[in-house]
């Protein structure tokens, strides 16, 4: 019986897991972008209620620019 250093069944499983991780990261990035667009378009209350961690991050990000007179959203 020849020596096998890699389980041949594990390779496709590992590849599939990597693909799923890439897909999940892509979906998270898409969600982050969509929530930011909603926030910037004035849906701040919806973002606050449904994505509170995003809301806090976006509020800090865009409130700091408000100090310079560049408000990028309707709040």
Phi and psi restraints in degrees (range 20) as a CNS / XPLOR table:
assign (resid 1 and name C) (resid 2 and name N)
       (resid 2 and name CA) (resid 2 and name C) 1.0 -71.4 20.0 2
assign (resid 2 and name N) (resid 2 and name CA)
       (resid 2 and name C) (resid 3 and name N) 1.0 150.2 20.0 2
assign (resid 2 and name C) (resid 3 and name N)
       (resid 3 and name CA) (resid 3 and name C) 1.0 -77.7 20.0 2
assign (resid 3 and name N) (resid 3 and name CA)
       (resid 3 and name C) (resid 4 and name N) 1.0 129.6 20.0 2
assign (resid 3 and name C) (resid 4 and name N)
       (resid 4 and name CA) (resid 4 and name C) 1.0 -117.0 20.0 2
assign (resid 4 and name N) (resid 4 and name CA)
       (resid 4 and name C) (resid 5 and name N) 1.0 124.1 20.0 2
assign (resid 4 and name C) (resid 5 and name N)
       (resid 5 and name CA) (resid 5 and name C) 1.0 -85.8 20.0 2
assign (resid 5 and name N) (resid 5 and name CA)
       (resid 5 and name C) (resid 6 and name N) 1.0 -20.7 20.0 2
assign (resid 5 and name C) (resid 6 and name N)
       (resid 6 and name CA) (resid 6 and name C) 1.0 -125.5 20.0 2
assign (resid 6 and name N) (resid 6 and name CA)
       (resid 6 and name C) (resid 7 and name N) 1.0 131.7 20.0 2
assign (resid 6 and name C) (resid 7 and name N)
       (resid 7 and name CA) (resid 7 and name C) 1.0 -70.4 20.0 2
assign (resid 7 and name N) (resid 7 and name CA)
       (resid 7 and name C) (resid 8 and name N) 1.0 119.5 20.0 2
assign (resid 7 and name C) (resid 8 and name N)
       (resid 8 and name CA) (resid 8 and name C) 1.0 -66.7 20.0 2
assign (resid 8 and name N) (resid 8 and name CA)
       (resid 8 and name C) (resid 9 and name N) 1.0 -23.3 20.0 2
assign (resid 8 and name C) (resid 9 and name N)
       (resid 9 and name CA) (resid 9 and name C) 1.0 -79.8 20.0 2
assign (resid 9 and name N) (resid 9 and name CA)
       (resid 9 and name C) (resid 10 and name N) 1.0 -26.2 20.0 2
assign (resid 9 and name C) (resid 10 and name N)
       (resid 10 and name CA) (resid 10 and name C) 1.0 -74.7 20.0 2
assign (resid 10 and name N) (resid 10 and name CA)
       (resid 10 and name C) (resid 11 and name N) 1.0 -29.0 20.0 2
assign (resid 10 and name C) (resid 11 and name N)
       (resid 11 and name CA) (resid 11 and name C) 1.0 -62.6 20.0 2
assign (resid 11 and name N) (resid 11 and name CA)
       (resid 11 and name C) (resid 12 and name N) 1.0 -51.1 20.0 2
assign (resid 11 and name C) (resid 12 and name N)
       (resid 12 and name CA) (resid 12 and name C) 1.0 -63.3 20.0 2
assign (resid 12 and name N) (resid 12 and name CA)
       (resid 12 and name C) (resid 13 and name N) 1.0 -34.6 20.0 2
assign (resid 12 and name C) (resid 13 and name N)
       (resid 13 and name CA) (resid 13 and name C) 1.0 -65.4 20.0 2
assign (resid 13 and name N) (resid 13 and name CA)
       (resid 13 and name C) (resid 14 and name N) 1.0 -41.6 20.0 2
assign (resid 13 and name C) (resid 14 and name N)
       (resid 14 and name CA) (resid 14 and name C) 1.0 -65.9 20.0 2
assign (resid 14 and name N) (resid 14 and name CA)
       (resid 14 and name C) (resid 15 and name N) 1.0 -40.5 20.0 2
assign (resid 14 and name C) (resid 15 and name N)
       (resid 15 and name CA) (resid 15 and name C) 1.0 -63.6 20.0 2
assign (resid 15 and name N) (resid 15 and name CA)
       (resid 15 and name C) (resid 16 and name N) 1.0 -42.1 20.0 2
assign (resid 15 and name C) (resid 16 and name N)
       (resid 16 and name CA) (resid 16 and name C) 1.0 -65.3 20.0 2
assign (resid 16 and name N) (resid 16 and name CA)
       (resid 16 and name C) (resid 17 and name N) 1.0 -40.4 20.0 2
assign (resid 16 and name C) (resid 17 and name N)
       (resid 17 and name CA) (resid 17 and name C) 1.0 -64.2 20.0 2
assign (resid 17 and name N) (resid 17 and name CA)
       (resid 17 and name C) (resid 18 and name N) 1.0 -41.1 20.0 2
assign (resid 17 and name C) (resid 18 and name N)
       (resid 18 and name CA) (resid 18 and name C) 1.0 -63.2 20.0 2
assign (resid 18 and name N) (resid 18 and name CA)
       (resid 18 and name C) (resid 19 and name N) 1.0 -41.6 20.0 2
assign (resid 18 and name C) (resid 19 and name N)
       (resid 19 and name CA) (resid 19 and name C) 1.0 -61.4 20.0 2
assign (resid 19 and name N) (resid 19 and name CA)
       (resid 19 and name C) (resid 20 and name N) 1.0 -42.2 20.0 2
assign (resid 19 and name C) (resid 20 and name N)
       (resid 20 and name CA) (resid 20 and name C) 1.0 -64.8 20.0 2
assign (resid 20 and name N) (resid 20 and name CA)
       (resid 20 and name C) (resid 21 and name N) 1.0 -39.9 20.0 2
assign (resid 20 and name C) (resid 21 and name N)
       (resid 21 and name CA) (resid 21 and name C) 1.0 -63.6 20.0 2
assign (resid 21 and name N) (resid 21 and name CA)
       (resid 21 and name C) (resid 22 and name N) 1.0 -41.6 20.0 2
assign (resid 21 and name C) (resid 22 and name N)
       (resid 22 and name CA) (resid 22 and name C) 1.0 -64.2 20.0 2
assign (resid 22 and name N) (resid 22 and name CA)
       (resid 22 and name C) (resid 23 and name N) 1.0 -41.7 20.0 2
assign (resid 22 and name C) (resid 23 and name N)
       (resid 23 and name CA) (resid 23 and name C) 1.0 -63.4 20.0 2
assign (resid 23 and name N) (resid 23 and name CA)
       (resid 23 and name C) (resid 24 and name N) 1.0 -44.5 20.0 2
assign (resid 23 and name C) (resid 24 and name N)
       (resid 24 and name CA) (resid 24 and name C) 1.0 -62.4 20.0 2
assign (resid 24 and name N) (resid 24 and name CA)
       (resid 24 and name C) (resid 25 and name N) 1.0 -44.7 20.0 2
assign (resid 24 and name C) (resid 25 and name N)
       (resid 25 and name CA) (resid 25 and name C) 1.0 -61.9 20.0 2
assign (resid 25 and name N) (resid 25 and name CA)
       (resid 25 and name C) (resid 26 and name N) 1.0 -39.3 20.0 2
assign (resid 25 and name C) (resid 26 and name N)
       (resid 26 and name CA) (resid 26 and name C) 1.0 -64.3 20.0 2
assign (resid 26 and name N) (resid 26 and name CA)
       (resid 26 and name C) (resid 27 and name N) 1.0 -41.6 20.0 2
assign (resid 26 and name C) (resid 27 and name N)
       (resid 27 and name CA) (resid 27 and name C) 1.0 -65.6 20.0 2
assign (resid 27 and name N) (resid 27 and name CA)
       (resid 27 and name C) (resid 28 and name N) 1.0 -39.5 20.0 2
assign (resid 27 and name C) (resid 28 and name N)
       (resid 28 and name CA) (resid 28 and name C) 1.0 -62.1 20.0 2
assign (resid 28 and name N) (resid 28 and name CA)
       (resid 28 and name C) (resid 29 and name N) 1.0 -42.1 20.0 2
assign (resid 28 and name C) (resid 29 and name N)
       (resid 29 and name CA) (resid 29 and name C) 1.0 -64.7 20.0 2
assign (resid 29 and name N) (resid 29 and name CA)
       (resid 29 and name C) (resid 30 and name N) 1.0 -41.4 20.0 2
assign (resid 29 and name C) (resid 30 and name N)
       (resid 30 and name CA) (resid 30 and name C) 1.0 -63.1 20.0 2
assign (resid 30 and name N) (resid 30 and name CA)
       (resid 30 and name C) (resid 31 and name N) 1.0 -41.9 20.0 2
assign (resid 30 and name C) (resid 31 and name N)
       (resid 31 and name CA) (resid 31 and name C) 1.0 -63.2 20.0 2
assign (resid 31 and name N) (resid 31 and name CA)
       (resid 31 and name C) (resid 32 and name N) 1.0 -45.2 20.0 2
assign (resid 31 and name C) (resid 32 and name N)
       (resid 32 and name CA) (resid 32 and name C) 1.0 -57.5 20.0 2
assign (resid 32 and name N) (resid 32 and name CA)
       (resid 32 and name C) (resid 33 and name N) 1.0 -44.3 20.0 2
assign (resid 32 and name C) (resid 33 and name N)
       (resid 33 and name CA) (resid 33 and name C) 1.0 -64.6 20.0 2
assign (resid 33 and name N) (resid 33 and name CA)
       (resid 33 and name C) (resid 34 and name N) 1.0 -43.0 20.0 2
assign (resid 33 and name C) (resid 34 and name N)
       (resid 34 and name CA) (resid 34 and name C) 1.0 -65.2 20.0 2
assign (resid 34 and name N) (resid 34 and name CA)
       (resid 34 and name C) (resid 35 and name N) 1.0 -41.1 20.0 2
assign (resid 34 and name C) (resid 35 and name N)
       (resid 35 and name CA) (resid 35 and name C) 1.0 -66.6 20.0 2
assign (resid 35 and name N) (resid 35 and name CA)
       (resid 35 and name C) (resid 36 and name N) 1.0 -39.0 20.0 2
assign (resid 35 and name C) (resid 36 and name N)
       (resid 36 and name CA) (resid 36 and name C) 1.0 -64.0 20.0 2
assign (resid 36 and name N) (resid 36 and name CA)
       (resid 36 and name C) (resid 37 and name N) 1.0 -42.9 20.0 2
assign (resid 36 and name C) (resid 37 and name N)
       (resid 37 and name CA) (resid 37 and name C) 1.0 -62.4 20.0 2
assign (resid 37 and name N) (resid 37 and name CA)
       (resid 37 and name C) (resid 38 and name N) 1.0 -43.9 20.0 2
assign (resid 37 and name C) (resid 38 and name N)
       (resid 38 and name CA) (resid 38 and name C) 1.0 -59.9 20.0 2
assign (resid 38 and name N) (resid 38 and name CA)
       (resid 38 and name C) (resid 39 and name N) 1.0 -43.9 20.0 2
assign (resid 38 and name C) (resid 39 and name N)
       (resid 39 and name CA) (resid 39 and name C) 1.0 -60.1 20.0 2
assign (resid 39 and name N) (resid 39 and name CA)
       (resid 39 and name C) (resid 40 and name N) 1.0 -47.9 20.0 2
assign (resid 39 and name C) (resid 40 and name N)
       (resid 40 and name CA) (resid 40 and name C) 1.0 -68.4 20.0 2
assign (resid 40 and name N) (resid 40 and name CA)
       (resid 40 and name C) (resid 41 and name N) 1.0 -25.5 20.0 2
assign (resid 40 and name C) (resid 41 and name N)
       (resid 41 and name CA) (resid 41 and name C) 1.0 -86.3 20.0 2
assign (resid 41 and name N) (resid 41 and name CA)
       (resid 41 and name C) (resid 42 and name N) 1.0 2.4 20.0 2
assign (resid 41 and name C) (resid 42 and name N)
       (resid 42 and name CA) (resid 42 and name C) 1.0 106.4 20.0 2
assign (resid 42 and name N) (resid 42 and name CA)
       (resid 42 and name C) (resid 43 and name N) 1.0 1.5 20.0 2
assign (resid 42 and name C) (resid 43 and name N)
       (resid 43 and name CA) (resid 43 and name C) 1.0 -88.3 20.0 2
assign (resid 43 and name N) (resid 43 and name CA)
       (resid 43 and name C) (resid 44 and name N) 1.0 47.3 20.0 2
assign (resid 43 and name C) (resid 44 and name N)
       (resid 44 and name CA) (resid 44 and name C) 1.0 -65.2 20.0 2
assign (resid 44 and name N) (resid 44 and name CA)
       (resid 44 and name C) (resid 45 and name N) 1.0 -38.5 20.0 2
assign (resid 44 and name C) (resid 45 and name N)
       (resid 45 and name CA) (resid 45 and name C) 1.0 -66.4 20.0 2
assign (resid 45 and name N) (resid 45 and name CA)
       (resid 45 and name C) (resid 46 and name N) 1.0 -40.7 20.0 2
assign (resid 45 and name C) (resid 46 and name N)
       (resid 46 and name CA) (resid 46 and name C) 1.0 -62.1 20.0 2
assign (resid 46 and name N) (resid 46 and name CA)
       (resid 46 and name C) (resid 47 and name N) 1.0 -43.6 20.0 2
assign (resid 46 and name C) (resid 47 and name N)
       (resid 47 and name CA) (resid 47 and name C) 1.0 -64.5 20.0 2
assign (resid 47 and name N) (resid 47 and name CA)
       (resid 47 and name C) (resid 48 and name N) 1.0 -43.6 20.0 2
assign (resid 47 and name C) (resid 48 and name N)
       (resid 48 and name CA) (resid 48 and name C) 1.0 -59.8 20.0 2
assign (resid 48 and name N) (resid 48 and name CA)
       (resid 48 and name C) (resid 49 and name N) 1.0 -42.0 20.0 2
assign (resid 48 and name C) (resid 49 and name N)
       (resid 49 and name CA) (resid 49 and name C) 1.0 -75.2 20.0 2
assign (resid 49 and name N) (resid 49 and name CA)
       (resid 49 and name C) (resid 50 and name N) 1.0 -39.2 20.0 2
assign (resid 49 and name C) (resid 50 and name N)
       (resid 50 and name CA) (resid 50 and name C) 1.0 -96.6 20.0 2
assign (resid 50 and name N) (resid 50 and name CA)
       (resid 50 and name C) (resid 51 and name N) 1.0 -26.8 20.0 2
assign (resid 50 and name C) (resid 51 and name N)
       (resid 51 and name CA) (resid 51 and name C) 1.0 -137.7 20.0 2
assign (resid 51 and name N) (resid 51 and name CA)
       (resid 51 and name C) (resid 52 and name N) 1.0 67.5 20.0 2
assign (resid 51 and name C) (resid 52 and name N)
       (resid 52 and name CA) (resid 52 and name C) 1.0 -59.2 20.0 2
assign (resid 52 and name N) (resid 52 and name CA)
       (resid 52 and name C) (resid 53 and name N) 1.0 -35.0 20.0 2
assign (resid 52 and name C) (resid 53 and name N)
       (resid 53 and name CA) (resid 53 and name C) 1.0 -70.1 20.0 2
assign (resid 53 and name N) (resid 53 and name CA)
       (resid 53 and name C) (resid 54 and name N) 1.0 -37.6 20.0 2
assign (resid 53 and name C) (resid 54 and name N)
       (resid 54 and name CA) (resid 54 and name C) 1.0 -64.0 20.0 2
assign (resid 54 and name N) (resid 54 and name CA)
       (resid 54 and name C) (resid 55 and name N) 1.0 -41.9 20.0 2
assign (resid 54 and name C) (resid 55 and name N)
       (resid 55 and name CA) (resid 55 and name C) 1.0 -58.3 20.0 2
assign (resid 55 and name N) (resid 55 and name CA)
       (resid 55 and name C) (resid 56 and name N) 1.0 -48.8 20.0 2
assign (resid 55 and name C) (resid 56 and name N)
       (resid 56 and name CA) (resid 56 and name C) 1.0 -60.9 20.0 2
assign (resid 56 and name N) (resid 56 and name CA)
       (resid 56 and name C) (resid 57 and name N) 1.0 -43.7 20.0 2
assign (resid 56 and name C) (resid 57 and name N)
       (resid 57 and name CA) (resid 57 and name C) 1.0 -63.2 20.0 2
assign (resid 57 and name N) (resid 57 and name CA)
       (resid 57 and name C) (resid 58 and name N) 1.0 -45.8 20.0 2
assign (resid 57 and name C) (resid 58 and name N)
       (resid 58 and name CA) (resid 58 and name C) 1.0 -68.7 20.0 2
assign (resid 58 and name N) (resid 58 and name CA)
       (resid 58 and name C) (resid 59 and name N) 1.0 -38.1 20.0 2
assign (resid 58 and name C) (resid 59 and name N)
       (resid 59 and name CA) (resid 59 and name C) 1.0 -62.4 20.0 2
assign (resid 59 and name N) (resid 59 and name CA)
       (resid 59 and name C) (resid 60 and name N) 1.0 -45.2 20.0 2
assign (resid 59 and name C) (resid 60 and name N)
       (resid 60 and name CA) (resid 60 and name C) 1.0 -65.3 20.0 2
assign (resid 60 and name N) (resid 60 and name CA)
       (resid 60 and name C) (resid 61 and name N) 1.0 -40.8 20.0 2
assign (resid 60 and name C) (resid 61 and name N)
       (resid 61 and name CA) (resid 61 and name C) 1.0 -64.8 20.0 2
assign (resid 61 and name N) (resid 61 and name CA)
       (resid 61 and name C) (resid 62 and name N) 1.0 -46.1 20.0 2
assign (resid 61 and name C) (resid 62 and name N)
       (resid 62 and name CA) (resid 62 and name C) 1.0 -90.4 20.0 2
assign (resid 62 and name N) (resid 62 and name CA)
       (resid 62 and name C) (resid 63 and name N) 1.0 -20.8 20.0 2
assign (resid 62 and name C) (resid 63 and name N)
       (resid 63 and name CA) (resid 63 and name C) 1.0 -70.8 20.0 2
assign (resid 63 and name N) (resid 63 and name CA)
       (resid 63 and name C) (resid 64 and name N) 1.0 -31.4 20.0 2
assign (resid 63 and name C) (resid 64 and name N)
       (resid 64 and name CA) (resid 64 and name C) 1.0 -66.0 20.0 2
assign (resid 64 and name N) (resid 64 and name CA)
       (resid 64 and name C) (resid 65 and name N) 1.0 -33.3 20.0 2
assign (resid 64 and name C) (resid 65 and name N)
       (resid 65 and name CA) (resid 65 and name C) 1.0 -74.5 20.0 2
assign (resid 65 and name N) (resid 65 and name CA)
       (resid 65 and name C) (resid 66 and name N) 1.0 -21.4 20.0 2
assign (resid 65 and name C) (resid 66 and name N)
       (resid 66 and name CA) (resid 66 and name C) 1.0 -67.2 20.0 2
assign (resid 66 and name N) (resid 66 and name CA)
       (resid 66 and name C) (resid 67 and name N) 1.0 -24.2 20.0 2
assign (resid 66 and name C) (resid 67 and name N)
       (resid 67 and name CA) (resid 67 and name C) 1.0 -61.4 20.0 2
assign (resid 67 and name N) (resid 67 and name CA)
       (resid 67 and name C) (resid 68 and name N) 1.0 -26.6 20.0 2
assign (resid 67 and name C) (resid 68 and name N)
       (resid 68 and name CA) (resid 68 and name C) 1.0 -98.0 20.0 2
assign (resid 68 and name N) (resid 68 and name CA)
       (resid 68 and name C) (resid 69 and name N) 1.0 9.6 20.0 2
assign (resid 68 and name C) (resid 69 and name N)
       (resid 69 and name CA) (resid 69 and name C) 1.0 83.3 20.0 2
assign (resid 69 and name N) (resid 69 and name CA)
       (resid 69 and name C) (resid 70 and name N) 1.0 13.7 20.0 2
assign (resid 69 and name C) (resid 70 and name N)
       (resid 70 and name CA) (resid 70 and name C) 1.0 -111.0 20.0 2
assign (resid 70 and name N) (resid 70 and name CA)
       (resid 70 and name C) (resid 71 and name N) 1.0 74.2 20.0 2
assign (resid 70 and name C) (resid 71 and name N)
       (resid 71 and name CA) (resid 71 and name C) 1.0 -77.3 20.0 2
assign (resid 71 and name N) (resid 71 and name CA)
       (resid 71 and name C) (resid 72 and name N) 1.0 121.9 20.0 2
assign (resid 71 and name C) (resid 72 and name N)
       (resid 72 and name CA) (resid 72 and name C) 1.0 -100.0 20.0 2
assign (resid 72 and name N) (resid 72 and name CA)
       (resid 72 and name C) (resid 73 and name N) 1.0 10.7 20.0 2
assign (resid 72 and name C) (resid 73 and name N)
       (resid 73 and name CA) (resid 73 and name C) 1.0 -153.9 20.0 2
assign (resid 73 and name N) (resid 73 and name CA)
       (resid 73 and name C) (resid 74 and name N) 1.0 165.7 20.0 2
assign (resid 73 and name C) (resid 74 and name N)
       (resid 74 and name CA) (resid 74 and name C) 1.0 -100.0 20.0 2
assign (resid 74 and name N) (resid 74 and name CA)
       (resid 74 and name C) (resid 75 and name N) 1.0 116.6 20.0 2
